[in-house]
């Protein structure tokens, strides 16, 4: 249990860091996770660095004096703590990059420590095929590569798979690298909403994939069309949507949270679209044979 002397320090740190870090939500975990207690999850993955380490780094940097901050900061971590220090330093205007250089150097030393024993344990083996005397090994290697590529034409499905995999992997890596930064920096989307949008995109992709495999037709409705069908105004607010759904469905209270009203609005818009399609399919127009004569 924390002592009473520590609690004021925690409150002070919380007040200090919330000018830099994101106030992430606290959500209850599924019932039954613990027998005699209610557990909550703090969604710190929504921080700009992806972990809670940004809090401690920010608190420490904001506790420095002006002289200490001007001298620069150093961290020997290249993980979440290092990311937290770098992000907090950038936000607070601490531009000395000596810490980053030392972090990268420490990462190199760390890798070297584990690499040297492996290199010492490896045994030199004689090559399976020795190039003929007087032949250039580099030229032989390129000829072998050309021979391999020539034979690969006999396996078009394999080549197609490799090309598709390279394109897919490059696209995924690009999305992961720039989507979050673009959403927060260029579109000014809050981190919490950006995470929700990404998760919704994943769910939507799975739904479209399953529907396509089962041959199920998918209808897509823009947000302004859904709002138009429910409220008569394509730019209705969340509150207006809640009031409209309450009135249309004869509910005692407006649906809460607003996402419930949005879901009901989508169902209502889809139902009206289906009815309209039925009316169009049932409607027939008969043109008499002497229509041209009447027109004359």
C-alpha positions in Angstrom: 0.0 0.0 0.0 1.3 3.5 -0.8 2.1 5.8 2.0 0.3 9.1 2.4 3.6 11.0 1.7 3.7 9.5 -1.8 0.1 10.3 -2.9 0.7 14.1 -3.2 3.7 13.4 -5.4 1.6 11.2 -7.6 -1.0 13.9 -7.9 1.6 16.5 -8.7 3.2 14.3 -11.4 -0.2 13.6 -13.0 -1.0 17.3 -13.1 2.4 18.0 -14.7 2.5 15.3 -17.4 -1.0 15.7 -18.8 0.1 18.8 -20.7 2.2 16.4 -22.8 0.8 12.8 -22.6 -2.6 11.6 -23.6 -5.3 10.9 -21.0 -6.1 7.3 -22.0 -9.3 5.6 -21.1 -9.8 3.1 -18.2 -12.1 0.3 -19.3 -13.4 -2.6 -17.2 -12.2 -6.1 -18.1 -14.5 -8.9 -18.9 -16.4 -10.3 -15.9 -15.0 -13.5 -14.5 -11.4 -12.5 -15.1 -10.9 -12.3 -11.3 -13.1 -14.0 -8.8 -13.3 -11.3 -6.0 -12.3 -8.1 -7.7 -13.2 -5.9 -10.6 -10.2 -5.3 -12.9 -9.7 -2.4 -15.2 -7.4 -2.0 -18.2 -5.5 1.3 -18.8 -5.2 1.6 -22.6 -1.7 3.1 -22.6 -1.1 1.7 -26.1 -3.0 4.8 -27.3 0.0 7.0 -26.3 1.9 8.5 -29.2 4.8 6.2 -28.3 2.6 3.1 -27.8 3.4 2.5 -24.1 3.1 4.0 -20.6 6.8 4.8 -20.4 6.1 8.2 -21.9 4.6 9.2 -18.5 7.8 8.6 -16.4 10.0 10.1 -19.0 7.9 13.2 -19.3 7.7 13.6 -15.5 11.4 13.4 -15.2 12.2 15.9 -18.0 9.6 18.4 -16.6 11.2 18.1 -13.2 14.6 19.3 -14.6 15.8 22.8 -14.0 16.5 25.1 -17.0 20.2 24.6 -16.6 19.8 20.8 -16.5 17.5 20.8 -19.6 19.9 23.1 -21.5 22.7 20.6 -20.9 20.7 17.9 -22.7 19.4 14.5 -21.6 20.9 11.0 -22.0 19.1 7.6 -22.0 20.7 4.2 -22.6 17.3 2.7 -23.7 16.4 2.1 -27.3 13.0 0.6 -26.3 9.8 2.1 -25.0 11.6 4.2 -22.4 14.0 5.6 -25.1 10.9 6.5 -27.3 9.3 8.2 -24.3 12.4 10.3 -23.6 12.7 11.3 -27.3 9.0 12.2 -27.6 9.0 14.2 -24.3 12.2 16.0 -25.2 10.8 17.0 -28.6 7.6 18.2 -27.0 9.4 20.2 -24.3 11.9 21.7 -26.7 15.0 19.9 -25.5 16.9 19.6 -28.7 20.2 18.1 -27.6 20.6 14.8 -29.6 23.5 13.5 -27.5 21.1 11.1 -25.8 19.9 9.7 -29.1 23.5 9.1 -30.3 24.3 7.3 -27.0 21.1 5.3 -27.3 22.0 4.1 -30.8 25.6 3.3 -29.7 24.4 1.3 -26.7 22.1 -0.7 -29.0 25.1 -1.5 -31.2 27.1 -2.6 -28.2 24.2 -4.7 -26.9 24.0 -6.5 -30.3 27.7 -7.0 -30.4 27.8 -8.7 -27.0 25.4 -11.4 -28.2 27.0 -11.6 -31.7 30.6 -12.3 -30.7 29.9 -15.6 -29.0 27.9 -16.8 -32.0 30.7 -15.9 -34.4 33.3 -17.6 -32.2 31.2 -20.8 -32.1 30.7 -20.9 -35.9 33.0 -23.3 -37.8 34.5 -22.5 -41.2 33.3 -25.0 -43.7 34.7 -25.7 -47.1 32.6 -24.5 -50.1 30.4 -27.2 -51.7 31.6 -26.2 -55.1 35.0 -24.7 -55.9 35.1 -22.3 -58.9 37.4 -23.6 -61.7 40.8 -22.0 -61.8 41.0 -18.7 -63.7 37.2 -18.2 -63.5 35.7 -15.1 -61.8 33.6 -16.2 -58.8 31.4 -13.1 -59.2 30.6 -13.8 -62.8 29.8 -17.4 -61.9 27.4 -16.2 -59.2 25.6 -13.9 -61.7 25.3 -16.7 -64.2 23.8 -19.0 -61.6 21.4 -16.3 -60.7 20.4 -15.8 -64.3 19.9 -19.6 -64.6 17.7 -19.6 -61.6 15.5 -16.8 -62.8 15.2 -18.5 -66.2 14.0 -21.7 -64.6 11.6 -19.7 -62.4 9.5 -18.9 -65.5 8.3 -22.5 -65.4 6.6 -21.8 -62.1 4.2 -18.8 -62.8 2.1 -19.4 -59.7 5.2 -19.2 -57.5 6.3 -15.9 -59.2 2.8 -14.5 -58.8 2.8 -15.4 -55.1 6.2 -13.7 -54.6 5.1 -10.6 -56.4 1.8 -10.4 -54.5 3.6 -11.0 -51.2 6.1 -8.2 -51.8 3.4 -5.7 -52.8 1.2 -6.7 -49.8 4.1 -6.6 -47.3 5.3 -3.2 -48.6 1.7 -1.8 -48.4 1.2 -3.1 -44.8 4.5 -1.7 -43.7 3.7 1.6 -45.2 0.3 1.8 -43.6 1.8 0.9 -40.2 4.6 3.4 -40.5 2.6 6.5 -41.7 -1.1 6.0 -40.8 -0.8 7.0 -37.2 1.5 9.9 -37.8 -0.6 11.2 -40.7 -3.8 10.9 -38.7 -2.5 12.8 -35.7 -0.2 15.4 -37.5 -2.0 16.1 -40.7 -5.7 15.2 -40.0 -5.5 16.3 -36.3 -7.4 13.2 -35.2 -7.1 12.5 -31.5 -5.2 9.3 -30.6 -8.3 7.7 -29.1 -10.4 8.3 -32.2 -7.6 7.2 -34.5 -7.2 3.9 -32.8 -11.0 3.3 -33.0 -10.9 4.2 -36.7 -8.1 1.7 -37.4 -9.9 -1.1 -35.5 -13.1 -0.3 -37.4 -11.3 -0.5 -40.7 -9.9 -3.9 -39.7 -13.4 -5.2 -38.7 -14.9 -3.7 -42.0 -12.2 -5.5 -44.0 -13.1 -8.9 -42.4 -16.8 -8.3 -43.0 -16.3 -7.5 -46.6 -14.0 -10.5 -47.1 -16.5 -13.0 -45.5 -19.4 -11.5 -47.5 -17.5 -11.8 -50.8 -16.6 -15.4 -50.1 -20.3 -16.2 -49.2 -21.6 -14.3 -52.2 -23.5 -11.8 -50.0 -24.2 -8.4 -51.5 -22.8 -5.5 -49.4 -24.4 -2.0 -49.5 -22.4 0.9 -48.4 -24.0 4.2 -47.2 -22.1 7.5 -46.7 -22.6 9.1 -43.3 -24.4 12.1 -44.8 -26.9 9.9 -46.5 -27.7 8.0 -43.3 -28.2 11.3 -41.5 -30.3 12.6 -44.4 -32.6 9.6 -44.2 -33.1 9.9 -40.5 -33.1 13.7 -39.8 -33.5 15.2 -43.2 -30.2 16.9 -42.8 -26.9 15.4 -44.0 -24.8 17.2 -41.4 -26.9 16.5 -38.3 -25.1 16.4 -35.0 -24.8 13.4 -32.6 -27.5 14.9 -30.4 -29.9 15.4 -33.3 -29.4 11.8 -34.4 -30.2 10.6 -30.9 -33.4 12.7 -30.7 -34.5 11.6 -34.2 -34.0 7.9 -33.3 -35.8 8.4 -30.1 -38.8 9.9 -31.9 -38.8 7.4 -34.8 -38.6 4.3 -32.5 -40.8 5.7 -29.8 -38.1 5.3 -27.1 -38.5 6.7 -23.6 -35.0 8.2 -23.6 -32.5 9.0 -26.3 -30.1 6.1 -27.1 -26.9 6.3 -25.2 -24.1 6.2 -26.0 -24.5 8.0 -29.4 -23.0 4.9 -31.1 -26.3 3.1 -30.4 -28.2 5.8 -32.2 -25.8 5.6 -35.1 -26.2 1.8 -35.4 -30.1 2.1 -35.4 -29.8 4.9 -38.0 -27.7 2.6 -40.3 -30.4 -0.1 -39.9 -33.2 2.3 -40.7 -31.4 3.7 -43.7 -30.7 0.2 -45.0 -34.3 -0.8 -44.5 -35.6 2.2 -46.4 -33.1 1.5 -49.2 -34.4 -2.1 -49.5 -38.0 -0.9 -49.7 -37.0 1.6 -52.4 -35.3 -1.1 -54.4 -38.4 -3.3 -54.1 -40.6 -0.5 -55.3 -38.3 0.1 -58.3 -38.2 -3.5 -59.2 -42.0 -3.9 -59.0 -42.8 -0.8 -61.0 -43.4 -1.4 -64.7 -44.0 0.9 -67.5 -46.1 -0.2 -70.5 -45.6 1.7 -73.8 -48.4 1.2 -76.3 -47.5 0.1 -79.8 -49.0 3.3 -81.3 -47.1 5.6 -79.0 -45.3 7.2 -81.9 -48.6 7.9 -83.6 -50.0 9.6 -80.5 -46.8 11.6 -80.2 -47.2 12.9 -83.7 
